[in-house]
Amino acid sequence: MNFTKLILASGLVIFSAGAFAQAKVESGFYGIGAFGTSTVKGTITSSSGTPGNAKSEGNGWQIGLGYDINKDFAVEGTYGQFFKSVSNVYVPAYSYTNNNTTNASGFTFTLLGKKQVSENVRLFAGPSLMMGTVSMSQYELQSGTTTSRNDSKKFNPFGVVLGASFALDSKTDLRLAYGTYNKFTWDHPAATNSSAYSESDKISSLYFSLATKF
């Protein structure tokens, strides 16, 4: 997905939203729908002690519920897919095929502090807890030898979310938010014809969302 176009589109919305003010009601519930991209960066160490680095990107989505405590603070809870990446690699010279699918999903709980900077623009930031499960399914075929690996891990890293919201009308905001979370370690058991390894992963995300007050 071309997120440069989304950023430009969001900029047009910001400049065209000047006639609208942020919602006058300071407390109450709101619904959240978000879509964006996440990046996973990891450091990998095999059982033989050989280190390596890995980086992959994938799309994600979230739906949830928020509550404005007052004009300065809000709490949010969402469920969704943090990250999904599918890679299919075939190297003809070595008759080598690698199909790898990684999927992370679960809940996010966030406390936000808010700051009104103009009539229709608000900045927000706060601590966040991600609670989910990451799973990997890997299939390799080389010279008639098949290697498969399936494993998963629960994780709950703390992080921080920061961003901005732009009022489309008195009840609906367009938001852009960036989140980054602490590393978590994932130990992978040995697969057929392959050694065990451990990786330390860090997730970061960029989401566009709509928040609508009830």
VEXNU-823128 format. One record per residue: z, x, y of N, C-alpha, C in turn; residue in three letters. Coordinates in steps of 0.02 Angstrom, whole numbers, plus 50000, padded with zeros to 5 digits. Each point is the difference from the previous one (the first is absolute). Layout:
<rs>
ZXYZXYZXYAla ...
</rs>
This chain:
<rs>
500005004249940500004995850060500005004450062Met 499604998150051499945004050060500544998150050Asn 500565003850000500564998350043499875001950072Phe 499515004350013499815001450070499764993750034Thr 499614996049964499764993750028500584995250013Lys 500485000049954500584995650009500405002050062Leu 500085006550010500375002450057499654998050065Ile 499335000750001499624998150059500054992550012Leu 499974996149946500074992850007500684998150026Ala 500515003549976500684998650024500065001650074Ser 499665005350023500015001850070499704994550043Gly 499454996949976499704994550037500474994150005Leu 500374998749945500484994550000500555001350051Val 500235006350003500545001750047499794998450071Ile 499405002250019499784999150069499834992750016Phe 499834996249948499834993050013500604995449996Ser 500585002849981500604995949990500454999850061Ala 499775002550056500425000450060500244993350025Gly 499644994749985500204993450025500574997049961Ala 500195003149945500524997149957500645004050006Phe 500554996749997500655003450001500314999949931Ala 500465004549987500374999949938500394993549995Gln 500154998049939500344993749989500664999850040Ala 500124994350033500604999350040500634999049958Lys 499924997349940500574999049956500235006849973Val 500645001750011500235006749983500235000749928Glu 500154994649965500235000449931499614995049957Ser 499975001449935499654995549955499605003849948Gly 499754996349951499625002949944499265000650018Phe 499685004949967499275000850006499725002549934Tyr 499384998249987499655002349940499575006150016Gly 499895004349949499645006250009499455000649946Ile 499415001750021499455001749954499695006550023Gly 499955004949955499785006750022499505002949949Ala 499545004150027499535003749958499895006850032Phe 499945005149959499905006750028499855005149947Gly 500175006250016499875005649955500625004349993Thr 500095002949942500575004549987499745006749974Ser 500385005150014499845006849977500595002749959Thr 499855002849943500505003249958499865007449996Val 500485004150022499945007349995500525002449951Lys 499805004349954500475002349949499945007349984Gly 500555002849976500025006849974500124999649925Thr 499565003049961500024999349927500195006649968Ile 500454999649951500205005949961499964998349927Thr 499595003649963499924998849928500575003449962Ser 500054998449936500525003149959499905007549992Ser 499395002350015499875007249996500205003550065Ser 500214996050051500235002950062499465000850052Gly 499394997749987499455000750048500034994450052Thr 500075001850065500054994950052499314997550022Pro 499994994350033499374997350026500154994750051Gly 499514998150039500074994950051499504994449987Asn 500214993950016499564994349990500054995350060Ala 499454996850017499994995250054499504994549983Lys 500204993850008499554994449988500144994450049Ser 499504995850011500064994450047499784993649965Glu 500314994550020499824993549972500224994450045Gly 499734994149988500174994250041500654996849977Asn 500304996250045500624996449984500044993550039Gly 500454995649980500104993750034500744998049995Trp 500224995750045500694997549999500024992950028Gln 500454996049972500164993550029500764999450001Ile 500264996450049500734999750003500264995650055Gly 500645000950014500364995850047500425004450045Leu 500014998450064500425003650047500454995250038Gly 500525002850031500444995950041500185003850063Tyr 499844997150057500205002850065500734998250012Asp 500445005049998500714998850014500094998350074Ile 499675003850042499974998750072499385003650026Asn 499955001050065499415003150028499965007549985Lys 500555002949976500025007249988499995002249927Asp 500164995549953500055001949930499704994749954Phe 499735002449943499724995649949500095003249932Ala 500024995949948500015002449931499404997149964Val 499715004049954499414997849964500065001849925Glu 499734995649959499945001349929499304998249977Gly 499655004649967499324998749978499915002049927Thr 499494997249969499815002049932499255001550001Tyr 499795005049963499295001449998499835006249960Gly 499395002150008499735005949966499995005650051Gln 500425005049990500035005650046499375004349996Phe 499755000649939499465004949990499654998549935Phe 499335000250001499614999749938499405004550007Lys 499925004449952499455004850001499685000249930Ser 499344999649998499635000549938499485005650007Val 500035004949956499525005550002499665000649932Ser 499345000750002499605001049940499575006250010Asn 500145005249962499665006450007499625001649936Val 499375001850008499615002349942499655006550019Tyr 500105005149959499695006650012499515001349942Val 499344999050012499515000749946500015006949966Pro 500105005350039499975006849972500525001049945Ala 500564996450005500535000949951500114993849957Tyr 499564995050007500084993649965500714997450008Ser 500235000150062500704998550014500054993650042Tyr 500414995449978500124993750035500754999250013Thr 500184998150061500704998850018500044993450039Asn 500334995149971500124993550033500744999550015Asn 500174999250063500705000150020500144994250048Asn 500514995949983500204994450044500745000750015Thr 500175000050065500695000350022500154993950043Thr 500554996749986500174993850035500755000050016Asn 500174999050064500704999550021500104993450035Ala 500504996249980500134993550031500754998650000Ser 500214995350042500714998250002500194997050067Gly 500645000950018500294997050060500145005250054Phe 499984997850063500205004250056500484996050044Thr 500565003150019500494996950044500085004450061Phe 499934996950059499975003950062500434996850054Thr 500365004250038500364997850060499635002950060Leu 499804995750046499605002150057500374999250066Leu 499965005150042500204999550069499374999050041Gly 500024995650052499404998350037500105001450074Lys 499455001750033500025001450072499394996950033Lys 500114995350045499464996950037499765004950055Gln 499365001849998499745004850049499524996750050Val 499774994049984499604996150047500064992749980Ser 499664995650035500074992949986499804998249929Glu 499505003549974499744998249934500005005849950Asn 500335005550016500025005849955500725001949986Val 500155001049936500675001949979499965005849951Arg 500415005050008500065005549953500584998749953Leu 499955002649938500544999149953500065006149955Phe 500605001149974500135005649954500654998649963Ala 500075002949941500634999249964499985002749929Gly 500585000449968500055002549931499724995049950Pro 499755002749945499694995749949500175002649930Ser 500084995449954500125001849929499454997049958Leu 499675004249962499474997949954500284999949929Met 499934994449966500254999349931499444997449956Met 499755004449956499434997949960499915003949936Gly 499414999249970499825003449938499305002950009Thr 499935006249981499345003250001499805001349927Val 499384998449984499765000949931499335003750001Ser 499885003649946499385003849995499704999149931Met 499354998949999499634999549937499435005150004Ser 499995004749953499505005350001499665000649933Gln 499345000750003499605000849939499525005850011Tyr 500005004849954499565005750004499615000749935Glu 499365001950008499585001349941499615006450013Leu 500095004949956499645006350007499845002749931Gln 499345001049990499765002849936500264996149940Ser 500004993450006500224995849945500744999449992Gly 500405003450042500734999749996500274995350053Thr 500394995249979500274995050046500725001550019Thr 500154999650064500675000950026500194993850040Thr 500584997149986500214994050036500725000950023Ser 500154996750056500685000550027500154993550037Arg 500584997049985500224994050035500755000750013Asn 500214999850062500715000350015500134997050068Asp 500634998450014500184996950063500705002350022Ser 500154998750063500665001950026500204995250056Lys 500644998350000500284996150056500205004950055Lys 499914998050062500175004450056500274995950058Phe 500435003150041500304996550057500125004750058Asn 499475002950028500095004750055500154996550067Pro 500405003250041500114997850069499455002850044Phe 499884996650056499505002450046500104996950068Gly 499485000550041500024997150067499334996850015Val 500034994550037499404996350020499984999850076Val 499425001150030499934999450072499314997250016Leu 499964996350056499354997050017500044996050063Gly 499504995650009499954995950059499734993149981Ala 500214994950037499744993349989499704997450065Ser 499474996049992499634997550057499944992449993Phe 500234996450050500024992749997499304997150005Ala 499814995949949499374996350004500124993250032Leu 500594997249989500224994050035500765000049997Asp 500324994450016500734999850004500355000649932Ser 499634999349944500315000349934499715005449955Lys 499425002650015499655004549954499895006950031Thr 500195005149962499915006950022499555003849952Asp 499585004250027499635005049962500405006450002Leu 500115003249942500425005949998499635005949967Arg 500175005950023499785006249970500625004149985Leu 500115001849937500625003449981499855006049954Ala 500375005450012499965005949958500685001149967Tyr 499995001449935500625001349963499965006549961Gly 500545003549997500035006149959500665000249963Thr 499995002249937500594999549956500165006749969Tyr 500635000949981500225006249969499655001049933Asn 499995006349979499705001649935500414997349942Lys 499664998549945500344998449938499665003849944Phe 500385001849948499755004049945499824995749941Thr 499445001649970499734996249943499855004949944Trp 500364999349944499905004349942499534996649951Asp 499445003349985499504997349954500085003249931His 500064995949948500055002849932499335003049979Pro 500035004149949499395003149974499544994849969Ala 499365000750014499504995749969499675003649942Ala 499564996549965499645003149945499615006050025Thr 500085005749969499655006250018500145002050073Asn 500574998150027500155001650070500755001150007Ser 500205004350048500705001650009500344995150048Ser 500664999849998500384995950047499995003350069Ala 500104995850052500035002850067500424995550045Tyr 500215002750056500424996350048499665000250068Ser 500044994550037499725000050067500494997050049Glu 500005002650061500414997550055499544996750050Ser 500044993450007499524996250040500314997350064Asp 499594999550052500204997250064499484994950021Lys 500224993950016499554994650019500034998850076Ile 499424999350031499964997850069499474994550004Ser 500074995650050499554994250003499834998250072Ser 499424996750007499794997250064499774992949987Leu 500334995150032499864993049987499824996250064Tyr 499514995549994499874995050050500284993449973Phe 500334996250042500304993849975500014994650054Ser 500104993849977500114994350043500704997449986Leu 500384998750052500674997149994500004993550039Ala 500184994549965499984993450031500684996749996Thr 500274997950057500654996650002499934992949973Lys 500534997749967500004993249973500204995050055Phe 
</rs>
